[in-house]
Amino acid sequence: MEIMRNIIILGLLLGLVSSSFGQHIEICIKYNYSSNDSTLSRKYETHYDYNDNVILTSEYSWSSYYENVWVGEEKQEWTYDSNSNQTSYTEYTDWSGSGEWKHNWLDEKWEKTYDSNSNQTSYLTYSWSDELNDWIHKSDDEKWEWTYDSNSNQTSYIEYSWSVDLNDWIHRSDDEKWEWTYDANSNQTSYIEYSWSSSLNDWIHDSDDDKWEKTYDSNSNQTSYIEYSWSSDLNDWTHDPWDEKWEKTYDSNSNQTSHLIYYWSSDLYDWIFTSSIYCETNGNGSTNILKEFDLGEIDLYPNPADDQIILQMESNDYSSLVVRNITGQIVMQKQINNTQMQLDVSALQSGLYLIELQGKVKSITEKIIIRNK
């Protein structure tokens, strides 16, 4: 029965164990031990620079077939700038008969650049050409670029693809572009996506693109968030039922006091209130939810309506309702005596109306369309 044991030998060359003393190399050799054989198995090398960054790793296997020599299997190299930002990576996965590392078409190489604040500004990939015996760009290589404002906030991201025919970086339909904006306090205020149009040879918006906006108060508390979708028909940003909107309020100590949530109604072409959360802050700074109100408490149908509207409520929290036209004029007022009631709207002209349910601690406003003949 063979017994396998690993003996690790650490050889430190060109320096001492502590990286603070300079560049050094760690070598690990693995031996095979059995009852009738004792041979070398594998060797691993790791090289470090003066900042203790790994600059080279390599793996070898022992070959008695090649006159008892180490044969390279894989090697990686890295470079860094003066701030220890990684600037390149190169692979070697081939070994020549003369004992030298070589590249093959499976190897990878990439490069990165940075600005003076160590923000990454570009990423570039290469492919190996056996025919040219050199690194080149191929159709599946990528290039990315980033920009930043003076506060190191990322302001844009853009993708490129390599054109073999043009021998240059271009944009294709699957490339993406993003942009961000910020206020004076570096709070992110907007995000917008672009898609590449090969026919127009320019960045445009399409139905897959997204846009959102945020607002903040003077204490940098986020007060609202709203999503947009691109309409190819309108050639503009609009909303669809998948978009979200919410609003938050705070007290003078920046404690959140409410959170209102909306959804987009394509029928009414407007935001519809769906739920709200009201909060209070304890003396220890923790926040409790006082009450959560959900639009699911109210069921109003049909919408649009012709002459009758059915209103159903899950609770008795509401005592009265008011119906207003789009100018704000009150066209109907009623007391709410139970959780279900019927409204006769046959006398109302066709158009958009607001139905406001009022209570002691809360109120809810819904929109409804009347389409009398």
N, C-alpha and C positions, 0 to 999 in steps of 0.2 A: 504494500500500500504506500502510495506516494504521499509525502507530506509537503505542502506548499507553504513557504514562508516568505515574507517580504522584508528585506533589509533596506532601510532608507539611509543613504549617504548624502549629507549636505556638504557640498563644496562651495565655499564662498570665495569668489575671485574678484579682483579689482575693487575690493572694499571690505568692510566689516559687517557684522550682523545688523547693526542699527543703520537704517537708511539715511539717518541724519549725517552719517560719516561719508556718504557719497554713493556712487553707482556700484551696484553689486549684482551677482548672479547666484541663483539657487539651482543646484543640480540634484535630482532625485534618481537613483538607479535601483531598479527592482531585479532581484535574483530569483531564479527557480532552484529549489532544493528538493532532491528526491533521494531515495536510498542508494541509487546507483549513478546519479548524475547531478552536477552542479554547474549551471550555465547562467549567463546573463540573460535577462528577459527584455526589459524596457528601460528607456532613459527619458527623463523629462527635464527641460531647462526653462527657467524663468529669469528674464533680465529686467532690471529696474533702472530708472534714471536717478538723478540726484534728488528729485522730489518724490521718490518712491512710487512713481508711475510705472506700470508694467509696459515695457517697450517691445518685448519679444517673448514668445513662448514657442517651444518646439518639442516634438515627440519623436523618439527613435525606437526602433526594434533591433535586437541583436540577431545578426545573420551569420551562422557558421558556413552557409553556402557561399557567401561572398567573402571568403577568407577571413572569417571572424571579425567583422566590422559592424559598426552601427549604421543602419539604413534609415534615412529620414522618412517619416510618414506624414507629418503635418507641421506647418509653421505659420505663426501669425506675428505681424509687426504693427506697432502703433507709434504715432508721433504726437507731440503736444506743443502748444505755444507756451510763452513765458508765464501764463496764468494757469498752466496745467489743464487747459481745455484740449480735449482730444481732437486732433486735426486730420488724422488719416488712419486707415486700417488697410492692411494688405495680407492676402492669404497665399500660401504655397502648399500645394498638395501633391507635388510630383518630385521625384528624386532621380537624378541622373546616374548613369553607371560610373561616372568619374567622381561621384561623391559630392554633388552640388544640388542645391535646391532649385526647382524649376516650377513654372506655372503651367496650368492647363485650363481648359475652357470652363471648368467648374469653379475656379477660384474667383474670389470677390475682392473688390477694392472700392473704397469710398473716401471722400474728403469732406471736411467741414471747415467753415470760416466763422469768425466771431467779430463783433464790434469791440470798441474800447471798454465796454462794460461787461464783456464776456457773454453777451447775448448771441446765440447762434444765428447767423445770417444766411447760411447756405449749406446745402447738402448735395453731393454729387456722386454718382456711382459709375464704375467702369466695368468692362468685360475684357477677358483675355482673348487675344487672337493668336491661335497657333500658327496661322499662315503668315502673319506679320511679326510674330514673336514680340508683341508689344500690347500695352493696354490701350483699348479703344472704347468708343461708345457704340452700343447696339440699340435696337429698337425697344428693348425692354429695360434699358437704363433710365434712371430718374434724376431729376434735378428739382430741388425745392429752395425757395428763398423766403426770408422773413424780414420785416422791417419793424422798427420800434420808435417811440417818441423819446423826448429828452428825459423822461422818467422811467425808461426801460419797459414801458407798457407795449406789448405787441400790437402793432397796428395793421399788419397785413401778412398774408401767407399766399404763395402762388406756386403752382406746379408746372413743370415742363416735361416734354417727352422728346426723345432723340429721333430725328429724321435721317435715315440712311441715305435717302435720295438727295436731300439738301445738305447733308453733312453738317447739321446745325441743330440747336435746340429750338423746338417749336412748341405750340400748344395743340392738343387734341381734344376731342369731345369729352373724354373722361377725365381731363385735367380740372382742377378746382382752384378757386380763388376766394379768399375770405378777407374781410376787413372789420376792424374794431375801432370804436371811438371812446374817448374818456373825458371826464370833466376835469376841472382844475385840481381836484383832490385825488385824481387817478382812479376814480370810480368808473367802471365800464358802463357806458351809456347806450351803445348799440353794437349790433353784430349783423353782417350782411354777407350773403353768399352769391357767387357768380358762376356761370357755366360758359364754356368756350363754344362759340359758333364757328364751325369750319366754313360755312357758306359766307358768313359776314366777316370772317377773319378778325373777330373781336370778342371781348367778354360781354356777355348778355345775362339776363335772368330767364330762367324757365321754371316750370311747375315744380321741379324738385328743389328749388332754392328756398332758403329760409331767411327771415329777418326778424330780429326782436329789438326792443328798446327798453331801457330802464331809467327811472328817475330817482332822485335822492333828495333828502332835506338838507338843511345847513349843517347837520351833524353827521352827514354821510350815511344816514339810515335809508335803506332802499324803500321807496314809497310806492313804486308801481313797476309792473312788468307786463309787456304786451307783445304778442306774436303776430307776424304777418306771413302771408303766402302770396306767391306770384301768380297773377292771372294773365295767361297768354291772350285771352280774349280782350281784356281791358288794357293790356300792356302796361300794367301798373301793380303796385303792391296792394293787396286787399286782405280779406280774412276768409277762412273757411271753418267748418265745424270742428276741425282738429286743433285750431288755434286756442291759446289760453290768454287770459288777462286776470291780473289780481292787483289789489291795492292794499296798502298797509298804513296804519297811523301809529303815532308814538306820543308819549307824554314828554314833558320838559326834561326828563332824565333819560330819554331815549329808550324807555321801556315800551314794548309793543302793546298797543291797546286794542287793535282790531285788524282783521284780515278779511277782505271781501274778495270773492271769487266769481268770475263771470265765464260764460261760454258764448260762442258766436252762433247766431241764428241766421241761416241763409234765407229763410222765409221772410223774416222781419228785417234782414240786412242790418242787424245791430247787435250789440253786446247785451246778453240777458243775464241778470243776476242769478247765481245758482246757490251760493251759500255764504255765510259770514261767521267769523269766530271773534268773540269779544273776550279780552284778556284783562287781568289785573296783576300787579306786581306786589309781592310780599316784601316785608321789611328786609329779608335776607337776600333780596335781589332775584328770587326765582319767580317765574311767571305761571299763573294758573289760568286755565280756560274757564271763564265765567259761564258762557253760554254759547252753544253752536247752533246756528240756524241754517236750515237746508231748504232749498227750493223744492225738494221732494215733499215738503209739508203741504204744498199747494198744487192742486191739479185743476187746470183751466182749459176747457175745450168746448166746441171745436175752435181751432185757430188756423186759418181765418174762419170767421163766423158770418152767418147770414142774418138771423133774427134773434137767436137765443144763444146764451152762453151758460154753461154749467160750471159752477165753482165749488170745489171740494177741498176741505181743510182737515188736517190730521188733529188739530187742537183748537181750543177756544181762545187762542192768544190774540185774535183780531176782533175788534168791536165795530169797525165801520170801513166802508170802501168809498173811494172817489174815482170817477172816470173823467179823464181830461183829454181834450183833443191836442193836436200837435202844437197849437199856439199856447197851451197851458190853461185854456178856459175849461171850467168845470161844467160838464154836460150831464152828470148823473151823480147822486149821492144816496147811499143806503146804509142802514144799520145792519150789522151781522148778528143774528140771534142764534144760529146753530152752525154746524160744520159743513152744511151743504145748502146752496142756494142757487136760484136760477135768475138770470138777468135778461130782461127783454131789451134788445138793442135794435129793434126793427125801426125805431124812429130816428136812429143815428144815420148820418150820411156816410157813404163809403170813405174809408181812409184808415189812418193809423191812430190808435188811441192808447193811453196809458191807464192801467187799472192799478190803483194804489190801495193796498190793504193796510189799515192803521190799527195799532195796538198800544198798550201802555209802555211796553219795553222794546218794541220793534215795529218796523213797517217794511213791506215788500212791494216793489213796483214791477208790474209785468206789462209787456206790450202785446197788443192784439190788433188784428186787422179786421175791419168790418167791410163787407162787400155786398151791401144791399142793392137789389135791382131797381 
